[in-house]
Amino acid sequence: MAFKIIASQCTNCTACEAECPNLAISEKGGTFIIDPEKCTECIGHFDSPQCEAVCPVDDTCVIDQNFPRYQAAQ
């Protein structure tokens, strides 16, 4: 599943943007968003999602249940 950023909790610290190996995080309208088409949950890059790991606000980068779990290409 892709991750998403809870806009109302985002402090615009920019910590997550630089850590995303897929360039899935960008700023839009004064907050950061995660493109679910690019988000791989950091599978193949890191042991855990980096946006969640570096975010200074707990429960701001969370799983987006609206998207299926990422499957690496075979």
ChimeraX attribute file (.defattr): number of C-alpha atoms within 10 A of each C-alpha:
attribute: neighborCount
match mode: 1-to-1
recipient: residues
	/A:1	17
	/A:2	23
	/A:3	27
	/A:4	21
	/A:5	22
	/A:6	15
	/A:7	15
	/A:8	8
	/A:9	13
	/A:10	18
	/A:11	15
	/A:12	13
	/A:13	12
	/A:14	16
	/A:15	15
	/A:16	24
	/A:17	21
	/A:18	13
	/A:19	17
	/A:20	21
	/A:21	20
	/A:22	15
	/A:23	13
	/A:24	19
	/A:25	24
	/A:26	15
	/A:27	12
	/A:28	9
	/A:29	7
	/A:30	10
	/A:31	17
	/A:32	21
	/A:33	21
	/A:34	23
	/A:35	15
	/A:36	19
	/A:37	10
	/A:38	15
	/A:39	21
	/A:40	21
	/A:41	24
	/A:42	19
	/A:43	14
	/A:44	10
	/A:45	13
	/A:46	10
	/A:47	9
	/A:48	12
	/A:49	23
	/A:50	20
	/A:51	25
	/A:52	20
	/A:53	13
	/A:54	15
	/A:55	18
	/A:56	15
	/A:57	12
	/A:58	11
	/A:59	12
	/A:60	19
	/A:61	25
	/A:62	16
	/A:63	17
	/A:64	16
	/A:65	11
	/A:66	10
	/A:67	12
	/A:68	10
	/A:69	14
	/A:70	16
	/A:71	9
	/A:72	8
	/A:73	4
	/A:74	3
